[in-house]
Amino acid sequence: MKSRTYRIAATGMLIAALLPVPAAQAQLGNLLNQGSGGGSSGGLGSLGGMGSALSGQSLTSGSTSNVAGVLDFCIKNNYLSGGSASSVKDSLMSKLPGGSSSASTDSGYTNGAKGILSSGDGKQLDLSGGGLKEQVTKQVCDKILAQGKSLL
């Protein structure tokens, strides 16, 4: 039963990463609901709240500084590698008021550098952790890199 739960969870996270945000949220919501009724162990309910943390959660950041901070987190934790991610992060940093020197005082950047993705509607998603969450974090880092490129 555990392997089925993990397969469902992995499928749900992959769907969330590959589909546009509203469609992904609907798919995740459906997977979450699979495990909520009748004592079923399906869905994402048994993953320690990780599924509920992503349900309805925006996988994009609400600010350029937070995108730069999350990219910094992703690079430092080896979720993203190569010069492309660093180049995007550095370009975004140069767009911040006061440049990269203001990063240490910008709450969006400092939260992002800790692995906290802040959406435009004020919700936060903590990307730090391990296990299955590590695979999801890699997917989110890839999405944030794409968002960062679109901001340039």
DSSP file (Angstrom, degrees, kcal/mol; ACC not computed):
  #  RESIDUE AA STRUCTURE BP1 BP2  ACC     N-H-->O    O-->H-N    N-H-->O    O-->H-N    TCO  KAPPA ALPHA  PHI   PSI    X-CA   Y-CA   Z-CA
    1    1 A M     >        0   0    0      0, 0.0     4,-2.1     0, 0.0     5,-0.2   0.000 360.0 360.0 360.0 -37.2    0.0    0.0    0.0
    2    2 A K  H  >  +     0   0    0      1,-0.2     4,-2.5     2,-0.2     5,-0.2   0.906 360.0  52.3 -62.5 -41.0    2.8    2.4    0.8
    3    3 A S  H  > S+     0   0    0      1,-0.2     4,-2.3     2,-0.2    -1,-0.2   0.875 108.6  51.6 -64.9 -34.0    4.3    2.1   -2.7
    4    4 A R  H  > S+     0   0    0      2,-0.2     4,-2.5     1,-0.2    -1,-0.2   0.920 109.5  49.9 -65.3 -42.8    0.9    2.9   -4.2
    5    5 A T  H  X S+     0   0    0     -4,-2.1     4,-2.6     1,-0.2    -2,-0.2   0.918 111.7  47.6 -61.5 -44.4    0.7    6.0   -2.1
    6    6 A Y  H  X S+     0   0    0     -4,-2.5     4,-2.9     2,-0.2    -1,-0.2   0.880 111.1  51.3 -66.9 -37.0    4.1    7.1   -3.1
    7    7 A R  H  X S+     0   0    0     -4,-2.3     4,-2.4     2,-0.2    -2,-0.2   0.924 111.9  46.8 -64.1 -43.2    3.4    6.5   -6.8
    8    8 A I  H  X S+     0   0    0     -4,-2.5     4,-2.5     2,-0.2    -2,-0.2   0.923 114.0  48.5 -63.2 -43.7    0.2    8.5   -6.5
    9    9 A A  H  X S+     0   0    0     -4,-2.6     4,-2.5    34,-0.3    -2,-0.2   0.929 111.8  48.2 -62.7 -46.2    2.1   11.3   -4.7
   10   10 A A  H  X S+     0   0    0     -4,-2.9     4,-2.2     1,-0.2    -1,-0.2   0.900 112.0  50.1 -62.5 -40.6    4.9   11.3   -7.3
   11   11 A T  H  X S+     0   0    0     -4,-2.4     4,-2.5     1,-0.2    -1,-0.2   0.922 110.8  49.8 -62.9 -44.1    2.3   11.4  -10.1
   12   12 A G  H  X S+     0   0    0     -4,-2.5     4,-2.3     1,-0.2    -2,-0.2   0.900 111.3  48.0 -62.4 -41.8    0.5   14.3   -8.5
   13   13 A M  H  X S+     0   0    0     -4,-2.5     4,-1.9     2,-0.2    -1,-0.2   0.882 111.2  50.7 -68.1 -37.6    3.7   16.3   -8.0
   14   14 A L  H  X S+     0   0    0     -4,-2.2     4,-1.8     2,-0.2    -2,-0.2   0.914 110.5  49.6 -65.1 -42.7    4.7   15.7  -11.6
   15   15 A I  H  X S+     0   0    0     -4,-2.5     4,-2.3     1,-0.2    -2,-0.2   0.928 109.8  52.2 -59.8 -44.8    1.3   16.9  -12.7
   16   16 A A  H  < S+     0   0    0     -4,-2.3    -1,-0.2     1,-0.2    -2,-0.2   0.859 112.2  45.6 -61.0 -36.3    1.7   19.9  -10.5
   17   17 A A  H  < S+     0   0    0     -4,-1.9    -1,-0.2     1,-0.2    -2,-0.2   0.796 118.4  40.3 -78.5 -28.4    5.0   20.8  -12.0
   18   18 A L  H  < S+     0   0    0     -4,-1.8    -2,-0.2    -5,-0.1    -3,-0.2   0.745 103.5  68.6 -97.1 -24.8    4.1   20.2  -15.7
   19   19 A L  S  < S-     0   0    0     -4,-2.3     5,-0.0    -5,-0.2     6,-0.0  -0.547  95.7 -87.7 -92.7 158.8    0.6   21.7  -16.0
   20   20 A P     >  -     0   0    0      0, 0.0     4,-2.7     0, 0.0     3,-0.3  -0.312  52.3-101.3 -57.2 152.6   -0.3   25.4  -15.7
   21   21 A V  H  > S+     0   0    0      1,-0.2     4,-2.6     2,-0.2     5,-0.2   0.857 118.4  48.0 -53.2 -49.5   -1.0   26.3  -12.1
   22   22 A P  H  > S+     0   0    0      0, 0.0     4,-1.9     0, 0.0    -1,-0.2   0.918 115.7  45.2 -61.5 -40.5   -4.8   26.3  -12.1
   23   23 A A  H  > S+     0   0    0     -3,-0.3     4,-2.3     2,-0.2    -2,-0.2   0.905 113.1  50.7 -67.2 -40.1   -4.9   22.9  -13.8
   24   24 A A  H  X S+     0   0    0     -4,-2.7     4,-2.9     1,-0.2     5,-0.2   0.901 108.5  52.2 -64.1 -40.3   -2.2   21.5  -11.5
   25   25 A Q  H  X S+     0   0    0     -4,-2.6     4,-2.6    -5,-0.2    -1,-0.2   0.897 109.5  49.5 -63.9 -38.9   -4.1   22.7   -8.5
   26   26 A A  H  X S+     0   0    0     -4,-1.9     4,-2.1    -5,-0.2    -1,-0.2   0.919 112.1  48.0 -65.1 -42.6   -7.3   20.9   -9.7
   27   27 A Q  H  X S+     0   0    0     -4,-2.3     4,-2.2     2,-0.2    -2,-0.2   0.923 113.1  47.7 -63.8 -44.3   -5.3   17.7  -10.3
   28   28 A L  H  X S+     0   0    0     -4,-2.9     4,-2.7     1,-0.2     5,-0.2   0.907 109.6  53.9 -63.2 -40.5   -3.7   17.9   -6.9
   29   29 A G  H  X S+     0   0    0     -4,-2.6     4,-2.2    -5,-0.2    -1,-0.2   0.911 108.2  49.7 -59.7 -42.1   -7.0   18.6   -5.3
   30   30 A N  H  X S+     0   0    0     -4,-2.1     4,-1.2     2,-0.2    -1,-0.2   0.910 111.9  48.0 -62.5 -43.1   -8.5   15.5   -6.9
   31   31 A L  H  X S+     0   0    0     -4,-2.2     4,-0.7     1,-0.2    13,-0.3   0.892 110.8  51.2 -66.0 -38.9   -5.5   13.4   -5.7
   32   32 A L  H >< S+     0   0    0     -4,-2.7     3,-0.9     1,-0.2     4,-0.3   0.904 107.4  53.2 -63.9 -40.2   -5.9   14.7   -2.2
   33   33 A N  H >X S+     0   0    0     -4,-2.2     3,-1.2     1,-0.2     4,-0.6   0.778  94.9  70.5 -67.1 -26.1   -9.6   13.9   -2.1
   34   34 A Q  H 3< S+     0   0    0     -4,-1.2     8,-0.3     1,-0.3     3,-0.3   0.843 104.2  41.2 -59.0 -32.9   -8.9   10.3   -3.1
   35   35 A G  T << S+     0   0    0     -3,-0.9    -1,-0.3    -4,-0.7    -2,-0.2   0.448  99.1  75.9 -95.6   0.6   -7.4    9.7    0.3
   36   36 A S  T <4 S+     0   0    0     -3,-1.2     2,-0.3    -4,-0.3     3,-0.2   0.676  85.3  63.4 -90.9 -14.7   -9.9   11.6    2.5
   37   37 A G  S >< S+     0   0    0     -4,-0.6     3,-1.7    -3,-0.3     0, 0.0  -0.808  99.8   3.6-115.8 152.9  -12.8    9.2    2.5
   38   38 A G  T 3  S-     0   0    0     -2,-0.3    -1,-0.2     1,-0.3    -2,-0.1   0.685 114.4 -70.1  61.0  25.4  -13.6    5.8    3.7
   39   39 A G  T 3  S+     0   0    0     -3,-0.2    -1,-0.3     1,-0.2    -3,-0.1   0.664  83.6 162.5  70.5  14.3  -10.3    5.0    5.4
   40   40 A S    <   -     0   0    0     -3,-1.7    -1,-0.2     1,-0.1    -2,-0.0  -0.364  36.6-152.4 -67.0 145.8   -8.5    4.8    2.1
   41   41 A S        +     0   0    0      4,-0.0     5,-0.2    -2,-0.0    -6,-0.1   0.245  64.2 104.1-101.7  12.9   -4.8    5.1    2.1
   42   42 A G    >   +     0   0    0     -8,-0.3     3,-0.5     3,-0.1     4,-0.2  -0.047  58.3  41.2 -77.8-172.4   -4.6    6.5   -1.4
   43   43 A G  T 3  S-     0   0    0      1,-0.2   -34,-0.3    -9,-0.1   -11,-0.2  -0.271 106.9 -64.7  70.7-157.6   -4.0   10.1   -2.3
   44   44 A L  T >  S+     0   0    0    -13,-0.3     3,-1.9   -16,-0.2     7,-0.6   0.329  96.9 109.1-110.8   4.6   -1.5   12.3   -0.6
   45   45 A G  T <  S+     0   0    0     -3,-0.5     4,-0.4     1,-0.3     3,-0.3   0.737  74.8  55.4 -59.0 -25.6   -3.0   12.4    2.9
   46   46 A S  T 3  S+     0   0    0     -4,-0.2    -1,-0.3     1,-0.2    -2,-0.1   0.254  80.5  92.5 -94.3  15.1   -0.4   10.1    4.5
   47   47 A L  S X  S-     0   0    0     -3,-1.9     3,-1.3   -42,-0.1    -1,-0.2  -0.027 107.5 -96.2 -99.9  32.8    2.6   12.3    3.5
   48   48 A G  T 3  S-     0   0    0     -3,-0.3    -2,-0.1     1,-0.3    -3,-0.1   0.826  78.6 -54.4  65.9  33.4    2.8   14.4    6.6
   49   49 A G  T 3> S+     0   0    0     -4,-0.4     4,-1.8    -5,-0.3    -1,-0.3   0.431 105.7 120.6  84.6  -2.8    0.8   17.3    5.3
   50   50 A M  H <> S+     0   0    0     -3,-1.3     4,-1.2     1,-0.2     5,-0.2   0.920  75.5  49.8 -62.9 -42.0    3.0   17.8    2.3
   51   51 A G  H >> S+     0   0    0     -7,-0.6     4,-1.5     1,-0.2     3,-0.5   0.913 110.6  49.0 -62.5 -42.7    0.1   17.3   -0.1
   52   52 A S  H 34 S+     0   0    0      1,-0.2    -1,-0.2     2,-0.2    -2,-0.2   0.800 104.4  60.5 -69.2 -26.1   -2.1   19.8    1.8
   53   53 A A  H 3< S+     0   0    0     -4,-1.8    -1,-0.2     1,-0.2    -2,-0.2   0.829 112.0  38.8 -67.3 -30.5    0.7   22.3    1.7
   54   54 A L  H X< S+     0   0    0     -4,-1.2     3,-2.1    -3,-0.5     2,-0.3   0.671  88.2 108.3 -93.0 -18.2    0.6   22.3   -2.1
   55   55 A S  T 3< S-     0   0    0     -4,-1.5     3,-0.1     1,-0.3   -30,-0.1  -0.437 101.9  -4.4 -64.7 120.4   -3.1   22.1   -2.5
   56   56 A G  T 3  S+     0   0    0     -2,-0.3     2,-0.4     1,-0.3    -1,-0.3   0.526 103.4 137.6  75.8   5.1   -4.3   25.4   -3.8
   57   57 A Q    <   -     0   0    0     -3,-2.1     2,-0.3   -32,-0.1    -1,-0.3  -0.681  55.6-124.1 -89.6 134.3   -0.7   26.8   -3.5
   58   58 A S        -     0   0    0     -2,-0.4    61,-0.1     1,-0.1    -1,-0.0  -0.571  10.3-154.2 -73.1 135.5    0.7   28.9   -6.2
   59   59 A L  S    S+     0   0    0     -2,-0.3     2,-0.3   -43,-0.1    -1,-0.1   0.043  71.9  78.9 -99.5  25.9    4.0   27.6   -7.6
   60   60 A T  S    S-     0   0    0     57,-0.1    60,-0.3    87,-0.0     2,-0.2  -0.941  81.0-115.5-127.8 154.4    5.1   31.1   -8.6
   61   61 A S        -     0   0    0     -2,-0.3    58,-0.3    58,-0.2    59,-0.1  -0.531   8.5-140.5 -88.4 155.1    6.6   33.8   -6.6
   62   62 A G  S    S+     0   0    0     56,-2.8     2,-0.3    -2,-0.2    57,-0.1   0.487  81.6  39.4 -91.0  -4.5    4.9   37.2   -6.0
   63   63 A S  S  > S-     0   0    0     55,-0.4     4,-2.0     1,-0.1     5,-0.1  -0.995  70.7-128.4-147.8 151.9    8.1   39.2   -6.3
   64   64 A T  H  > S+     0   0    0     -2,-0.3     4,-2.4     1,-0.2     5,-0.2   0.881 111.7  54.7 -62.2 -39.7   11.3   39.4   -8.2
   65   65 A S  H  > S+     0   0    0      1,-0.2     4,-2.3     2,-0.2    -1,-0.2   0.882 107.8  48.9 -65.7 -36.8   13.4   39.5   -5.0
   66   66 A N  H  > S+     0   0    0      2,-0.2     4,-2.9     1,-0.2     5,-0.2   0.885 108.9  53.1 -69.9 -37.2   11.7   36.3   -3.8
   67   67 A V  H  X S+     0   0    0     -4,-2.0     4,-2.5     2,-0.2    -2,-0.2   0.940 110.8  47.6 -59.2 -46.5   12.4   34.6   -7.1
   68   68 A A  H  X S+     0   0    0     -4,-2.4     4,-2.1     1,-0.2    -2,-0.2   0.910 113.4  47.9 -61.2 -42.8   16.1   35.6   -6.8
   69   69 A G  H  X S+     0   0    0     -4,-2.3     4,-2.4     2,-0.2    -2,-0.2   0.910 111.5  48.7 -65.2 -43.4   16.2   34.3   -3.2
   70   70 A V  H  X S+     0   0    0     -4,-2.9     4,-2.9     2,-0.2    -1,-0.2   0.899 110.3  52.3 -64.8 -39.5   14.5   31.0   -4.1
   71   71 A L  H  X S+     0   0    0     -4,-2.5     4,-2.5    -5,-0.2    -1,-0.2   0.908 108.1  51.5 -61.4 -40.2   17.0   30.6   -7.0
   72   72 A D  H  X S+     0   0    0     -4,-2.1     4,-2.7     2,-0.2    -2,-0.2   0.933 111.4  47.4 -59.9 -46.1   19.8   31.2   -4.5
   73   73 A F  H  X S+     0   0    0     -4,-2.4     4,-1.9    39,-0.2     6,-0.2   0.932 112.3  49.6 -58.5 -47.7   18.3   28.5   -2.2
   74   74 A C  H  <>S+     0   0    0     -4,-2.9     5,-2.8     1,-0.2     6,-1.6   0.875 113.4  45.8 -63.3 -38.8   17.9   26.1   -5.1
   75   75 A I  H ><5S+     0   0    0     -4,-2.5     3,-1.6     4,-0.2    -1,-0.2   0.940 112.7  49.2 -69.1 -47.7   21.5   26.6   -6.3
   76   76 A K  H 3<5S+     0   0    0     -4,-2.7    -2,-0.2     1,-0.3    -1,-0.2   0.809 114.2  46.2 -62.7 -30.1   23.1   26.3   -2.9
   77   77 A N  T 3<5S-     0   0    0     -4,-1.9    -1,-0.3    -5,-0.2    -2,-0.2   0.225 114.8-114.9 -99.7  14.3   21.1   23.1   -2.2
   78   78 A N  T < 5S+     0   0    0     -3,-1.6    -3,-0.2     2,-0.3     3,-0.1   0.736  82.1 122.2  61.1  28.1   22.0   21.5   -5.6
   79   79 A Y  S   <S+     0   0    0     -5,-2.8     2,-0.4     1,-0.2    -4,-0.2   0.754  83.3  29.0 -82.6 -27.7   18.4   21.5   -6.9
   80   80 A L  S    S+     0   0    0     -6,-1.6     2,-0.3    -9,-0.1    -2,-0.3  -0.978  76.6 176.6-127.9 143.7   19.6   23.7   -9.8
   81   81 A S        +     0   0    0     -2,-0.4     4,-0.4    -3,-0.1     3,-0.2  -0.899  31.8  56.8-139.5 170.8   23.1   23.7  -11.3
   82   82 A G  S  > S-     0   0    0     -2,-0.3     4,-1.1     1,-0.2     3,-0.3  -0.078  88.2 -74.6  92.9 165.5   25.0   25.3  -14.1
   83   83 A G  H  > S+     0   0    0      1,-0.2     4,-2.8     2,-0.2     5,-0.2   0.729 117.3  71.9 -71.2 -23.1   25.6   28.8  -15.0
   84   84 A S  H  > S+     0   0    0      2,-0.2     4,-2.4     1,-0.2    -1,-0.2   0.936  99.9  44.1 -61.6 -48.1   22.1   29.4  -16.4
   85   85 A A  H  > S+     0   0    0     -4,-0.4     4,-2.5    -3,-0.3    -1,-0.2   0.916 116.3  47.4 -64.5 -42.9   20.5   29.5  -12.9
   86   86 A S  H  X S+     0   0    0     -4,-1.1     4,-2.8     2,-0.2    -1,-0.2   0.893 111.4  51.5 -64.5 -39.6   23.3   31.6  -11.4
   87   87 A S  H  X S+     0   0    0     -4,-2.8     4,-2.4     2,-0.2    -2,-0.2   0.913 111.0  47.1 -64.2 -43.6   23.1   34.0  -14.4
   88   88 A V  H  X S+     0   0    0     -4,-2.4     4,-2.5    -5,-0.2     5,-0.2   0.934 113.3  49.2 -63.0 -45.8   19.3   34.4  -14.0
   89   89 A K  H  X S+     0   0    0     -4,-2.5     4,-2.5     1,-0.2    -2,-0.2   0.935 112.5  47.5 -59.6 -47.0   19.7   35.0  -10.3
   90   90 A D  H  X S+     0   0    0     -4,-2.8     4,-1.9     1,-0.2    -1,-0.2   0.891 111.5  50.7 -63.2 -39.8   22.4   37.6  -10.8
   91   91 A S  H  X S+     0   0    0     -4,-2.4     4,-0.7     1,-0.2    -1,-0.2   0.902 111.7  47.6 -64.5 -40.7   20.4   39.4  -13.4
   92   92 A L  H >X S+     0   0    0     -4,-2.5     3,-0.8     1,-0.2     4,-0.7   0.897 108.5  55.2 -65.9 -39.8   17.4   39.5  -11.2
   93   93 A M  H >< S+     0   0    0     -4,-2.5     3,-1.0     1,-0.3    -1,-0.2   0.884 103.4  55.1 -60.4 -38.4   19.5   40.7   -8.3
   94   94 A S  H 3< S+     0   0    0     -4,-1.9    -1,-0.3     1,-0.2    -2,-0.2   0.730 103.2  57.5 -69.4 -19.6   20.8   43.6  -10.4
   95   95 A K  H << S+     0   0    0     -3,-0.8    -1,-0.2    -4,-0.7    -2,-0.2   0.634  84.5 102.3 -82.7 -15.1   17.1   44.6  -11.0
   96   96 A L  S X< S-     0   0    0     -3,-1.0     3,-2.9    -4,-0.7     2,-0.3  -0.388  91.1 -95.9 -68.8 145.4   16.4   45.0   -7.3
   97   97 A P  T 3  S+     0   0    0      0, 0.0    -1,-0.1     0, 0.0    -2,-0.1  -0.458 118.1  16.6 -59.3 123.8   16.3   48.5   -6.0
   98   98 A G  T >  S-     0   0    0     -2,-0.3     3,-0.7    -4,-0.1     4,-0.2   0.444 114.1-116.5  88.8  -0.1   19.8   49.1   -4.6
   99   99 A G  G X   -     0   0    0     -3,-2.9     3,-1.5     1,-0.2     4,-0.2  -0.199  65.7 -28.6  68.0-158.7   21.1   46.1   -6.6
  100  100 A S  G >  S+     0   0    0      1,-0.3     3,-1.2     2,-0.2     4,-0.3   0.697 128.8  71.6 -69.0 -18.1   22.5   43.0   -4.9
  101  101 A S  G <  S+     0   0    0     -3,-0.7     3,-0.4     1,-0.2    -1,-0.3   0.751  93.7  56.1 -69.4 -20.8   23.7   45.0   -1.9
  102  102 A S  G X> S+     0   0    0     -3,-1.5     3,-1.3    -4,-0.2     4,-1.0   0.545  81.7  91.3 -85.4  -6.2   20.0   45.4   -0.8
  103  103 A A  G X4 S+     0   0    0     -3,-1.2     3,-0.7     1,-0.3     7,-0.3   0.866  78.6  58.2 -59.0 -38.8   19.4   41.6   -0.8
  104  104 A S  G 34 S+     0   0    0     -3,-0.4    -1,-0.3    -4,-0.3    -2,-0.1   0.721 113.8  38.7 -67.8 -18.6   20.4   41.2    2.9
  105  105 A T  G <4 S+     0   0    0     -3,-1.3     2,-0.6    -4,-0.1    -1,-0.2   0.494  92.0  98.2-107.1  -5.5   17.6   43.6    3.9
  106  106 A D    <X  -     0   0    0     -4,-1.0     4,-2.7    -3,-0.7     5,-0.2  -0.748  60.5-156.0 -86.8 116.8   14.9   42.6    1.4
  107  107 A S  H  > S+     0   0    0     -2,-0.6     4,-2.5     1,-0.2     5,-0.3   0.840  92.1  56.7 -65.0 -32.9   12.5   40.2    3.2
  108  108 A G  H  > S+     0   0    0      2,-0.2     4,-2.0     1,-0.2    -1,-0.2   0.932 112.5  41.4 -62.0 -44.6   11.5   38.6   -0.1
  109  109 A Y  H  > S+     0   0    0      2,-0.2     4,-2.8     1,-0.2    -2,-0.2   0.944 115.0  49.2 -68.4 -47.9   15.0   37.7   -0.9
  110  110 A T  H  X S+     0   0    0     -4,-2.7     4,-0.8    -7,-0.3    -2,-0.2   0.888 113.3  47.3 -63.5 -38.4   16.0   36.5    2.6
  111  111 A N  H ><>S+     0   0    0     -4,-2.5     5,-2.5    -5,-0.2     3,-0.8   0.932 112.9  49.5 -64.8 -44.5   12.9   34.3    2.8
  112  112 A G  H ><5S+     0   0    0     -4,-2.0     3,-1.8    -5,-0.3   -39,-0.2   0.891 105.7  56.1 -60.2 -40.8   13.6   32.9   -0.6
  113  113 A A  H 3<5S+     0   0    0     -4,-2.8    -1,-0.2     1,-0.3    -2,-0.2   0.729 105.6  53.0 -65.5 -21.4   17.2   32.2    0.3
  114  114 A K  T <<5S-     0   0    0     -4,-0.8    -1,-0.3    -3,-0.8    -2,-0.2   0.456 128.6 -99.9 -88.6  -2.5   15.8   30.1    3.3
  115  115 A G  T < 5S+     0   0    0     -3,-1.8    12,-3.8    -4,-0.3     2,-0.7   0.674  78.1 138.6  93.2  19.4   13.7   28.2    0.8
  116  116 A I  E   < -A  126   0A   0     -5,-2.5     2,-0.6    10,-0.2    -1,-0.2  -0.877  38.6-157.4-104.6 111.6   10.4   30.0    1.5
  117  117 A L  E     -A  125   0A   0      8,-2.8     8,-2.2    -2,-0.7     2,-0.6  -0.773   8.1-159.9 -86.8 120.9    8.4   30.7   -1.7
  118  118 A S  E     -A  124   0A   0     -2,-0.6   -56,-2.8     6,-0.2   -55,-0.4  -0.910   6.7-151.0-107.6 117.0    6.1   33.6   -1.2
  119  119 A S    >   -     0   0    0      4,-2.7     3,-1.6    -2,-0.6   -58,-0.2  -0.320  29.9-104.5 -81.0 167.9    3.2   33.8   -3.6
  120  120 A G  T 3  S+     0   0    0      1,-0.3    -1,-0.1   -60,-0.3   -59,-0.1   0.729 118.4  59.2 -64.2 -23.0    1.5   37.0   -4.7
  121  121 A D  T 3  S-     0   0    0      2,-0.1    -1,-0.3     1,-0.0     3,-0.1   0.263 121.8-101.2 -93.4  13.2   -1.5   36.3   -2.5
  122  122 A G  S <  S+     0   0    0     -3,-1.6     2,-0.2     1,-0.3    -2,-0.1   0.393  79.3 131.9  89.0  -3.2    0.6   36.1    0.7
  123  123 A K        -     0   0    0     -5,-0.0    -4,-2.7     2,-0.0     2,-0.4  -0.499  41.6-150.2 -80.5 153.8    0.8   32.3    1.0
  124  124 A Q  E     -A  118   0A   0     -6,-0.2     2,-0.4    -2,-0.2    -6,-0.2  -0.948  10.6-162.1-127.1 147.2    4.1   30.7    1.7
  125  125 A L  E     -A  117   0A   0     -8,-2.2    -8,-2.8    -2,-0.4     2,-0.6  -0.988  15.8-143.3-128.1 120.0    5.5   27.3    0.7
  126  126 A D  E     -A  116   0A   0     -2,-0.4   -10,-0.2   -10,-0.2   -11,-0.1  -0.742  15.1-175.4 -86.1 117.0    8.6   26.0    2.6
  127  127 A L        +     0   0    0    -12,-3.8    -1,-0.1    -2,-0.6   -11,-0.1   0.526  49.9 104.3 -90.7  -7.3   10.8   24.1    0.2
  128  128 A S        +     0   0    0    -13,-0.3     2,-0.3   -14,-0.2    -2,-0.1  -0.466  51.4  75.7 -76.3 149.6   13.4   22.9    2.8
  129  129 A G        -     0   0    0     -2,-0.1     2,-0.2     2,-0.0    -2,-0.0  -0.926  62.8-110.1 143.4-168.0   13.2   19.3    3.8
  130  130 A G    >   +     0   0    0     -2,-0.3     3,-1.1     4,-0.0     4,-0.1  -0.729  64.9  44.4-144.1-168.4   14.1   15.9    2.5
  131  131 A G  T >> S-     0   0    0      1,-0.3     3,-1.2    -2,-0.2     4,-0.8  -0.361 121.4  -8.4  67.1-138.8   12.8   12.6    1.1
  132  132 A L  H >> S+     0   0    0      1,-0.3     4,-1.6     2,-0.2     3,-0.6   0.839 132.9  64.4 -60.8 -33.6    9.9   12.8   -1.4
  133  133 A K  H <> S+     0   0    0     -3,-1.1     4,-2.7     1,-0.2    -1,-0.3   0.820  93.3  62.9 -60.3 -29.9    9.7   16.6   -0.7
  134  134 A E  H <> S+     0   0    0     -3,-1.2     4,-1.9     2,-0.2    -1,-0.2   0.892 101.9  49.5 -61.5 -40.9   13.2   16.8   -2.2
  135  135 A Q  H <X S+     0   0    0     -4,-0.8     4,-1.5    -3,-0.6    -1,-0.2   0.894 112.3  47.6 -65.7 -39.9   11.9   15.6   -5.5
  136  136 A V  H  X S+     0   0    0     -4,-1.6     4,-2.5     2,-0.2    -2,-0.2   0.899 108.0  55.7 -66.9 -41.1    9.1   18.1   -5.4
  137  137 A T  H  X S+     0   0    0     -4,-2.7     4,-2.9     1,-0.2    -2,-0.2   0.893 104.4  53.6 -59.9 -40.5   11.5   20.9   -4.5
  138  138 A K  H  X S+     0   0    0     -4,-1.9     4,-2.0     2,-0.2    -1,-0.2   0.918 109.8  48.1 -58.8 -44.0   13.5   20.2   -7.6
  139  139 A Q  H  X S+     0   0    0     -4,-1.5     4,-1.9     2,-0.2    -2,-0.2   0.911 112.3  48.2 -63.7 -43.1   10.4   20.5   -9.7
  140  140 A V  H  X S+     0   0    0     -4,-2.5     4,-2.6     1,-0.2    -2,-0.2   0.904 109.1  54.0 -65.3 -40.8    9.5   23.8   -8.0
  141  141 A C  H  X S+     0   0    0     -4,-2.9     4,-2.3     1,-0.2    -1,-0.2   0.901 107.0  51.6 -59.8 -41.0   13.0   25.1   -8.5
  142  142 A D  H  X S+     0   0    0     -4,-2.0     4,-1.9     1,-0.2    -1,-0.2   0.902 110.8  48.1 -62.2 -41.0   12.8   24.4  -12.2
  143  143 A K  H  X S+     0   0    0     -4,-1.9     4,-2.3     2,-0.2    -2,-0.2   0.896 111.0  50.1 -66.4 -40.2    9.5   26.3  -12.3
  144  144 A I  H  X S+     0   0    0     -4,-2.6     4,-2.9     2,-0.2    -2,-0.2   0.876 108.0  53.8 -68.0 -36.3   10.9   29.3  -10.4
  145  145 A L  H  X S+     0   0    0     -4,-2.3     4,-2.4     2,-0.2    -1,-0.2   0.927 109.4  48.3 -61.3 -44.4   13.9   29.3  -12.8
  146  146 A A  H  X S+     0   0    0     -4,-1.9     4,-1.7     2,-0.2    -2,-0.2   0.896 112.2  49.2 -62.2 -39.9   11.5   29.5  -15.8
  147  147 A Q  H  X S+     0   0    0     -4,-2.3     4,-1.1     2,-0.2    -2,-0.2   0.921 109.6  52.2 -64.6 -42.7    9.7   32.3  -14.0
  148  148 A G  H >X S+     0   0    0     -4,-2.9     3,-0.6     1,-0.2     4,-0.6   0.902 107.8  51.1 -60.0 -42.2   12.9   34.1  -13.4
  149  149 A K  H >< S+     0   0    0     -4,-2.4     3,-1.0     1,-0.2    -1,-0.2   0.879 107.2  54.1 -61.7 -37.7   13.9   33.9  -17.0
  150  150 A S  H 3< S+     0   0    0     -4,-1.7    -1,-0.2     1,-0.2    -2,-0.2   0.740 102.8  58.1 -70.8 -20.6   10.5   35.3  -18.0
  151  151 A L  H <<        0   0    0     -4,-1.1    -1,-0.2    -3,-0.6    -2,-0.2   0.613 360.0 360.0 -82.0 -12.3   11.2   38.3  -15.7
  152  152 A L    <<        0   0    0     -3,-1.0    -1,-0.2    -4,-0.6    -2,-0.1   0.467 360.0 360.0 -81.7 360.0   14.3   39.3  -17.5
